[in-house]
Amino acid sequence: MVGRLIARLAAAHLKGRRRATLVSVASVATGVGFSIAMAALMEGSERDFVSRIIDTSPHIVMKDEYRTPPRQPVESLFGHGAVALEGMKPKEELRGIRNANGRIAELDAIPGLAVAPTLRGQVLLRYGGKDMAASLSGIDPVRERRVSNLEKDMVAGRVESLYGAANAIILGAGLADKLSARPGDVLSVSAPSGTLMKMTVVGLFRTGVVAIDDAQGYALLKKVQVLENRANVVNEIRMRLADVTRASAIAHRIEARFGYRTESWEEANEGILEVFVIRNLIMYAVVGAILVVAGFGIFNVVSTITYEKARDIAILKSLGFPARDVRRVFLLEGLALGALGSLLGWIFGFGLCQALGTIVIKTPFMAEAAQLPLYYAPKHYAIASAFALGSAALAGYLPARKAARLNPVDIIRGAA
């Protein structure tokens, strides 16, 4: 009964100041709506970027290098003693992952892990008087299918076409355009080792990542080993997981087991992922500020009602209304404004997301037109509403506390 009376009093107060109430509700709705739209856009762009990384690159890469360089013998012998070694040339070593076949066999035994050996090197491609530097990766097409999306990214030919010619090569679409080469054309490919090889273009791929499409090519592992004069050498072992969230933990285990530097996709893109975290913090700070400003509108409405209804408060308290019930009336008014603004903000935010989703972006630097990446999640609505209700509760509580402290005798005497 008391609760119903409190609700009726709060509703009557808000109806008495309709214009101010509507402005307060609209300000909260605007803040919540923009918060939802910004969160959807921010998280959508982040997920789109991460998915592109995951799709275009392996989840884990073992390289033919060590995270900590081996110590010189004199350093091991004398430790931190006052010894200096100058003019000593490091020992010439053949770069590559030792016992690659044995390591691949061990990695194959890990559940949910697909493995593919690679020899990556720099080459010079020549066709029709044009020279282009490129990165050429020697792959095993059967294993490559399990660790990358090369097969899905093919826009001409097939990955298996590498078996169809004596010296076959697959080029990125951007690299092929720069060379004016098409499937069936024969290129001259030279490596730093001095080896020159005629290779036939058997396919083109496009990942959508310009840095890859403009500078990457693939050939059979054995062909690249001959071209680079590095027989039976592998300088990368690339891996893909069924559960991508386990990449970091498994990479640490593999590096501890074999010693070679092993990077997960999170480590390889650590700087960019940190930027996303900072960007999200800035976004939530800006949105929080908008909702705090909206809270000032609620504070103004409830404070004004408290001032105007001073005599009503005195009458209620003289009739036996406890201070906590008076406080509940005005606190309920603030929460009602916040809740109504949140509900309208949900609708506004959803509409904004729908409108943003229709925007198509096309620039000279993009291979194809794209839409703004948006991610719809209930948590965006919940977070925005929590901010709004928190601001509304604080804005309503301060005047409510003041109203509860009013002395009815002083109010009646002042009115008289």
C-alpha positions in Angstrom: 0.0 0.0 0.0 2.8 2.4 1.0 4.8 1.4 -2.1 1.8 2.2 -4.4 1.3 5.6 -2.7 5.1 6.4 -3.1 4.9 5.5 -6.8 1.8 7.7 -7.3 3.4 10.6 -5.6 6.5 10.3 -7.8 4.5 10.0 -11.0 2.4 13.1 -10.0 5.6 15.1 -9.4 7.1 14.2 -12.8 3.8 14.9 -14.6 3.7 18.4 -13.1 7.0 19.3 -14.8 6.5 17.5 -18.2 8.8 19.7 -20.3 11.8 19.3 -17.9 11.0 15.6 -17.5 11.0 15.1 -21.3 14.3 16.9 -21.7 15.9 14.8 -19.0 14.6 11.6 -20.5 15.8 12.6 -23.9 19.3 13.4 -22.7 19.6 10.0 -21.0 18.2 8.3 -24.1 20.7 10.1 -26.3 23.6 9.2 -24.1 22.6 5.5 -23.9 21.9 5.3 -27.7 25.3 6.7 -28.6 26.9 4.5 -26.1 25.4 1.4 -27.6 26.3 2.5 -31.2 29.9 3.4 -30.3 30.4 0.1 -28.4 29.0 -1.9 -31.3 31.2 -0.1 -33.7 34.4 -0.3 -31.5 34.0 -4.0 -30.7 32.9 -4.8 -34.3 36.1 -3.2 -35.7 38.2 -5.0 -33.1 36.6 -8.4 -33.8 36.9 -7.8 -37.6 40.6 -7.0 -37.2 41.3 -10.0 -35.0 39.4 -12.3 -37.4 41.4 -11.0 -40.3 44.6 -11.7 -38.4 43.4 -15.2 -37.5 42.2 -16.0 -41.0 45.3 -14.7 -42.9 48.0 -16.0 -40.6 48.7 -19.1 -38.5 47.9 -19.0 -34.8 51.4 -20.1 -33.7 54.7 -19.8 -35.5 58.0 -21.5 -34.6 61.0 -19.6 -36.0 64.6 -20.6 -36.5 65.8 -18.2 -33.9 66.1 -18.0 -30.1 64.4 -15.5 -27.8 67.7 -15.1 -25.9 70.9 -15.3 -28.0 73.4 -18.0 -26.9 76.3 -16.7 -24.7 79.9 -16.5 -26.0 82.2 -19.2 -24.4 84.3 -16.5 -22.7 81.1 -15.1 -21.1 80.1 -18.5 -19.8 83.6 -19.1 -18.4 84.2 -15.8 -16.6 80.6 -14.8 -15.9 80.5 -11.1 -14.9 84.3 -10.8 -14.6 86.2 -7.9 -16.0 86.7 -9.5 -19.4 86.1 -8.0 -22.8 86.2 -9.8 -26.2 86.6 -7.8 -29.3 87.0 -8.5 -33.0 85.7 -12.1 -32.8 83.6 -13.1 -35.8 80.6 -15.3 -34.8 80.7 -18.9 -36.1 79.0 -19.4 -39.5 75.9 -21.5 -39.0 73.3 -22.7 -41.4 70.0 -21.1 -40.4 67.0 -23.4 -40.0 65.1 -25.5 -37.6 67.1 -28.5 -36.8 65.5 -31.9 -37.0 62.3 -30.3 -38.4 60.7 -33.6 -39.3 61.1 -34.9 -35.8 59.7 -31.8 -34.3 56.7 -31.8 -36.7 56.0 -35.4 -35.7 55.9 -34.4 -32.0 53.7 -31.4 -32.7 51.3 -33.6 -34.7 50.6 -35.6 -31.6 49.1 -32.5 -29.8 45.3 -32.7 -30.0 43.6 -30.0 -32.0 46.9 -28.7 -33.5 47.6 -28.7 -37.3 51.2 -28.2 -38.4 52.8 -27.1 -41.6 56.6 -26.6 -42.4 57.6 -23.6 -44.4 60.8 -22.2 -45.9 60.4 -18.4 -46.3 62.9 -16.3 -48.3 63.2 -13.1 -50.3 63.3 -13.4 -54.1 63.2 -11.0 -57.1 60.5 -11.6 -59.7 60.9 -10.4 -63.3 58.3 -10.4 -66.0 58.0 -8.2 -69.0 60.9 -5.9 -68.0 59.4 -5.3 -64.5 61.2 -6.3 -61.3 59.5 -6.8 -58.0 60.9 -8.0 -54.7 58.6 -10.5 -52.9 58.5 -13.0 -50.1 58.3 -16.6 -51.4 57.1 -19.3 -49.1 57.7 -22.9 -49.8 54.8 -25.0 -48.6 53.3 -28.5 -48.5 49.8 -27.9 -50.1 48.3 -30.8 -48.1 49.4 -29.5 -44.8 48.9 -25.8 -45.8 45.2 -26.4 -46.2 45.0 -27.1 -42.5 46.9 -24.1 -41.2 45.8 -21.2 -43.4 42.9 -20.0 -45.6 45.0 -19.9 -48.7 42.6 -22.3 -50.4 39.6 -20.1 -49.6 41.5 -16.9 -50.7 42.2 -18.3 -54.2 40.7 -16.1 -56.9 42.2 -18.0 -59.8 43.5 -21.5 -59.9 43.8 -23.9 -57.0 46.5 -24.7 -54.4 46.8 -28.2 -55.9 47.9 -26.6 -59.1 51.4 -26.3 -57.6 51.7 -30.0 -58.5 50.6 -29.4 -62.1 53.7 -27.6 -63.5 57.4 -28.3 -63.3 58.1 -25.0 -61.4 54.8 -23.5 -60.3 54.1 -20.4 -58.3 51.0 -18.8 -56.8 51.0 -15.0 -56.5 49.1 -12.4 -54.5 46.6 -10.6 -56.7 48.2 -7.2 -56.0 51.7 -8.5 -56.8 50.4 -10.1 -60.0 48.8 -6.7 -61.0 52.1 -4.9 -60.4 53.9 -7.4 -62.6 51.0 -7.5 -65.2 51.2 -11.3 -64.8 48.3 -13.7 -65.2 47.9 -17.5 -64.8 50.0 -19.3 -67.4 52.7 -16.6 -67.6 56.3 -17.6 -67.0 58.4 -15.5 -64.5 62.1 -15.3 -63.9 62.7 -15.8 -60.2 66.1 -15.2 -58.6 67.2 -15.8 -55.0 70.1 -14.2 -53.0 71.9 -17.6 -53.4 72.3 -16.7 -57.1 70.0 -19.4 -58.3 67.7 -18.5 -61.2 64.5 -20.4 -61.9 61.7 -20.1 -64.5 58.4 -20.4 -62.7 54.9 -20.6 -64.2 52.0 -18.7 -62.5 49.3 -21.3 -61.7 47.0 -19.2 -59.4 46.2 -15.9 -57.7 45.0 -15.3 -54.2 43.5 -12.3 -52.4 43.3 -12.0 -48.6 42.2 -8.4 -48.4 45.4 -7.5 -46.5 47.3 -5.3 -48.9 50.7 -6.0 -47.3 50.2 -9.7 -48.0 48.5 -9.5 -51.4 51.2 -7.1 -52.8 54.3 -9.0 -51.6 53.6 -12.7 -51.1 54.0 -15.8 -53.3 53.8 -19.6 -52.7 55.6 -22.5 -54.3 56.3 -26.1 -53.4 58.6 -26.5 -50.4 61.1 -28.6 -52.4 61.3 -26.0 -55.2 62.0 -23.1 -52.8 64.7 -25.2 -51.0 66.4 -25.6 -54.4 65.9 -22.0 -55.3 67.4 -20.8 -52.0 70.1 -23.5 -52.1 69.0 -24.8 -48.7 68.2 -28.5 -49.2 65.9 -30.0 -46.6 65.9 -26.8 -44.6 62.8 -25.3 -42.9 62.9 -21.9 -41.2 59.3 -21.8 -39.9 56.8 -24.3 -38.5 53.3 -22.8 -38.7 50.5 -24.1 -36.5 46.7 -23.6 -36.3 44.5 -24.5 -33.4 40.9 -25.7 -33.1 40.6 -23.4 -30.1 42.3 -20.1 -30.9 42.1 -18.9 -27.3 44.7 -21.5 -26.3 47.4 -20.1 -28.6 49.4 -18.3 -26.1 49.6 -21.1 -23.5 50.5 -23.7 -26.2 53.1 -21.4 -27.7 54.8 -21.2 -24.3 54.8 -24.9 -23.9 56.3 -25.5 -27.3 59.0 -22.9 -26.8 59.9 -24.5 -23.5 60.1 -27.9 -25.1 62.1 -27.1 -28.2 63.9 -23.8 -27.4 63.1 -22.0 -30.7 61.2 -18.7 -30.5 57.5 -19.6 -30.8 55.0 -16.7 -31.1 51.3 -16.8 -30.8 49.1 -14.5 -32.8 48.5 -12.4 -29.7 52.2 -11.9 -29.1 52.9 -11.1 -32.8 50.1 -8.4 -32.7 50.6 -7.3 -29.1 51.1 -3.6 -29.9 47.9 -3.4 -32.0 45.8 -5.3 -29.4 47.0 -2.8 -26.7 45.8 0.0 -28.9 42.3 -1.5 -28.9 42.3 -1.7 -25.1 43.2 1.9 -24.8 40.7 2.9 -27.4 37.9 1.1 -25.6 38.8 2.8 -22.3 38.7 6.2 -24.0 35.3 5.3 -25.6 33.8 4.3 -22.2 35.2 7.4 -20.6 33.6 9.7 -23.2 30.3 7.8 -23.0 30.4 7.9 -19.2 30.9 11.7 -19.3 27.9 12.1 -21.6 25.7 10.1 -19.2 27.0 12.0 -16.2 26.0 15.3 -18.0 22.6 13.7 -18.5 22.5 12.9 -14.8 22.8 16.7 -14.1 19.5 17.2 -16.0 17.9 14.6 -13.7 19.4 16.3 -10.7 18.0 19.6 -11.8 14.5 18.2 -12.2 14.4 16.4 -8.9 16.0 19.3 -7.0 13.4 21.7 -8.5 10.5 19.4 -7.6 12.0 19.1 -4.0 12.0 22.9 -3.7 8.5 23.3 -5.2 6.9 20.5 -3.1 8.4 21.7 0.2 4.9 22.2 1.7 3.7 18.8 0.4 6.7 17.3 2.2 5.8 19.1 5.4 2.3 17.8 5.2 3.4 14.3 4.5 5.8 14.3 7.4 3.3 15.9 9.8 0.8 13.1 8.9 3.4 10.5 10.0 5.3 9.9 6.8 8.8 8.7 7.9 11.9 10.3 6.4 12.9 7.1 4.6 9.6 7.1 2.6 10.1 10.8 1.7 13.5 9.9 0.5 12.2 7.0 -1.5 9.7 9.2 -3.4 12.4 11.5 -4.8 14.9 8.7 -5.4 12.2 6.8 -7.3 11.7 9.9 -9.5 15.4 9.9 -10.4 15.4 6.2 -11.1 12.2 6.5 -13.2 13.8 9.1 -15.4 16.9 7.0 -15.8 15.0 3.8 -16.5 12.7 5.5 -19.1 15.7 7.1 -20.7 17.5 3.8 -20.9 14.6 2.0 -22.6 14.3 4.8 -25.2 18.1 4.7 -25.5 18.0 1.0 -26.4 15.6 1.8 -29.3 17.7 4.8 -30.4 20.9 2.8 -30.1 19.5 -0.1 -32.1 18.3 2.3 -34.8 21.8 4.0 -34.9 23.4 0.6 -35.4 21.0 -0.3 -38.2 21.8 3.0 -39.9 25.6 2.6 -39.5 25.3 -0.9 -40.9 24.1 0.4 -44.2 27.1 2.6 -44.8 29.4 1.3 -47.5 33.1 2.4 -47.5 35.1 2.4 -50.7 38.5 4.0 -51.0 41.4 3.7 -53.6 43.4 1.8 -51.0 40.8 -0.9 -50.5 40.6 -3.9 -52.8 36.8 -4.0 -52.5 34.0 -2.1 -50.8 33.2 -2.9 -47.2 30.6 -2.1 -44.6 31.2 -0.7 -41.2 31.9 -3.7 -38.9 29.3 -3.8 -36.1 28.9 -6.3 -33.3 25.6 -6.6 -31.5 25.8 -7.8 -27.9 23.4 -7.6 -24.9 26.3 -6.5 -22.7 26.5 -3.1 -24.6 22.9 -2.4 -23.6 23.5 -3.6 -20.0 26.6 -1.4 -19.6 25.0 1.7 -21.0 21.9 1.2 -18.8 24.1 0.6 -15.7 25.9 3.9 -16.4 22.6 5.7 -16.9 20.8 4.2 -13.8 23.9 4.9 -11.7 24.0 8.5 -12.7 20.2 8.8 -12.2 20.4 7.2 -8.8 23.1 9.6 -7.7 21.3 12.6 -9.2 18.0 11.6 -7.4 19.6 10.6 -4.1 21.1 14.0 -3.3 17.8 16.0 -3.5 16.0 13.0 -1.8 18.3 13.2 1.2 17.7 16.9 1.4 14.0 16.4 1.3 14.0 13.8 4.0 15.9 16.2 6.3 13.4 19.0 6.0 11.7 20.0 9.2 7.9 20.3 8.7 7.5 23.0 11.4 10.1 25.2 9.8 8.4 24.8 6.4 4.9 25.7 7.7 6.2 28.7 9.7 8.1 29.9 6.7 5.0 29.6 4.5 3.0 31.4 7.1 
